[in-house]
Amino acid sequence: MERIPPHVLLGAYTEGVFPMAEDGEILWFSPLKRGLIPLDERFHIPHGLKRVLRKAPFEVRRDSAFREVIEACGEREETWIDEVIIESYVHLHELGVAHSVECWDEDGLQGGLYGVALGRAFFGESMFSRKADASKVALVHLVEWLREEEYLLLDTQWMTDHLRQFGGEEIAREDYFSYLDEALEGIYEEPWRKTSGGKSSS
């Protein structure tokens, strides 16, 4: 089973780098402009979504169907999520550092997202919806969870119009590294380092 070794993958995150698959190759990216969603009062829930949240159309779960979520995220005509990416992140999930937030109803899994948690940083990877607003509801619950756990950084990698409606913004890579360093303080005590047997540079 081909996959990116966890110490390589997680070490890349500590350097502000993340992978995407293209034509059977794994490419690595560190954008000049980095997308972030604020975890403070700047996080904005659109009025229409507030009405949806009051109706509670989904049961929100965490980490109950990680593989289903990442596979659903890759079910697009153009995707950077191939089998190597899937198996690499499923392994991170098994190590306890990759997580999913899922929206369920009586018909099954309807949307969700996944990402990687290191220190007090969460690196959002992808999201999907099978029913209206499911990924948005998952994002709101992710932010609530990260606030409860006192996370400092929600990295979305790229910025999109979809994320801007939540208060998402782009910052320069140099500024991003300052946020990243603060959020990763104490990272070398993380359990995945012992599990993977690897080291990464800071």
C-alpha positions in Angstrom: 0.0 0.0 0.0 1.6 3.2 -1.2 1.4 6.2 1.1 3.4 9.2 2.3 5.3 8.3 5.5 3.7 10.1 8.4 6.9 11.8 9.6 7.3 13.2 6.1 3.8 14.4 5.8 3.5 15.9 9.3 7.0 17.3 9.1 5.9 19.2 6.0 2.9 20.7 7.9 5.3 22.1 10.5 7.1 23.9 7.7 3.9 25.3 6.2 3.9 22.8 3.2 1.1 20.5 2.1 0.7 17.8 -0.6 -1.7 17.5 -3.6 -1.8 14.7 -6.1 -1.6 15.4 -9.8 -1.3 12.9 -12.6 0.0 10.2 -10.3 2.6 12.4 -8.7 2.6 14.1 -5.2 3.3 17.8 -5.5 4.1 20.0 -2.5 2.8 23.5 -2.0 3.5 26.6 0.2 1.4 29.4 -1.2 2.6 33.0 -1.2 -0.9 33.9 0.2 -2.3 31.7 2.8 -6.0 31.2 3.6 -7.2 31.4 7.2 -10.5 31.3 9.0 -10.4 33.3 12.2 -11.3 31.5 15.4 -12.2 34.8 17.3 -15.2 37.1 16.9 -14.3 37.7 13.2 -15.7 34.3 12.4 -19.0 35.0 10.6 -22.0 32.8 10.2 -24.2 34.0 7.3 -27.8 34.8 8.3 -29.3 32.0 6.1 -27.0 29.4 7.7 -28.0 30.6 11.2 -31.6 29.7 10.2 -30.4 26.3 9.0 -28.5 25.7 12.3 -31.6 26.5 14.3 -33.5 23.8 12.5 -30.7 21.3 13.2 -31.2 19.2 10.0 -28.2 17.0 10.6 -26.6 15.0 13.4 -23.0 16.2 13.6 -20.4 13.6 14.5 -16.6 13.6 14.7 -14.3 10.9 13.6 -16.9 8.3 13.0 -16.4 7.8 9.2 -13.0 9.3 8.3 -12.4 7.2 5.2 -15.9 7.9 3.9 -15.4 11.6 4.2 -12.0 11.8 2.4 -13.3 9.4 -0.3 -16.4 11.6 -0.8 -14.1 14.7 -0.9 -12.3 13.1 -3.8 -15.4 12.2 -5.8 -15.1 15.1 -8.2 -14.4 15.3 -11.9 -11.2 17.2 -11.1 -9.6 16.2 -7.8 -6.2 16.2 -6.1 -7.2 13.4 -3.8 -5.9 10.1 -5.2 -5.4 6.7 -3.5 -2.0 7.7 -2.1 -3.5 10.8 -0.5 -6.4 8.8 0.9 -4.3 6.1 2.4 -1.8 8.6 3.8 -4.5 10.6 5.7 -6.4 7.5 6.8 -3.1 6.4 8.4 -2.8 9.8 10.1 -6.3 9.3 11.4 -5.3 6.0 12.8 -2.4 7.8 14.6 -4.9 10.3 16.0 -3.8 13.4 14.2 -6.3 13.6 11.3 -9.9 14.2 12.0 -13.3 14.4 10.3 -16.5 16.3 11.1 -19.6 14.7 9.5 -23.2 15.6 9.0 -25.7 12.7 9.0 -29.4 12.3 8.6 -31.8 9.4 8.1 -30.4 8.9 4.6 -26.8 8.6 5.8 -23.6 10.8 5.4 -24.6 14.0 3.7 -21.5 16.2 4.1 -18.4 16.9 6.1 -14.7 17.9 6.1 -11.4 16.6 7.2 -8.0 17.9 8.2 -4.9 17.5 10.4 -4.5 18.7 13.9 -1.0 19.5 15.3 -0.3 21.4 18.4 -3.0 24.2 18.4 -3.2 24.3 14.6 -5.8 22.7 12.4 -5.0 22.3 8.7 -8.3 22.0 6.8 -7.9 19.8 3.7 -11.3 19.4 2.0 -15.0 19.4 2.4 -18.1 18.0 0.5 -21.9 18.2 0.5 -24.5 15.8 -0.7 -27.3 17.9 0.7 -27.5 21.7 0.9 -25.5 23.3 3.6 -24.0 20.1 5.0 -20.4 21.2 4.6 -21.2 24.6 6.0 -22.8 23.1 9.1 -19.7 20.9 9.5 -17.4 23.9 9.3 -19.4 25.8 12.0 -19.1 22.7 14.3 -15.3 22.5 13.5 -14.8 26.1 14.6 -16.8 25.5 17.8 -14.7 22.4 18.6 -11.4 24.3 17.9 -12.5 27.2 20.1 -13.4 24.7 23.0 -9.9 23.2 22.6 -8.2 26.6 22.5 -6.8 26.2 19.0 -5.0 29.3 17.6 -5.0 28.6 13.9 -7.5 27.2 11.3 -5.5 27.0 8.0 -7.5 26.6 4.8 -4.4 26.6 2.6 -6.2 28.5 -0.3 -8.9 31.1 0.0 -12.2 30.8 -1.9 -15.4 32.8 -2.1 -17.1 30.0 -0.2 -14.8 30.5 2.8 -14.8 34.3 2.6 -18.4 34.4 3.7 -17.3 33.0 7.0 -14.7 35.7 7.5 -11.9 33.9 5.8 -8.9 36.0 4.7 -5.6 35.7 3.0 -2.3 36.7 4.7 1.2 36.8 3.4 3.3 33.6 3.9 5.7 35.4 6.2 2.8 36.4 8.5 1.4 32.9 8.3 4.7 31.4 9.6 4.4 33.7 12.7 0.9 32.2 13.4 2.2 28.7 12.7 5.1 29.0 15.1 2.9 30.1 17.9 0.3 27.4 17.2 3.0 24.6 17.1 4.8 25.5 20.3 5.5 22.3 22.1 4.9 20.2 18.9 7.9 18.0 19.5 6.1 16.3 22.4 3.3 15.2 20.1 2.5 11.4 20.2 2.8 10.9 16.4 6.5 11.5 16.6 7.0 8.6 18.9 4.6 6.4 16.7 6.2 7.3 13.4 9.7 7.1 14.6 10.6 10.1 12.5 11.8 13.7 13.0 11.2 16.8 11.1 13.0 20.1 11.1 11.4 23.1 12.8 
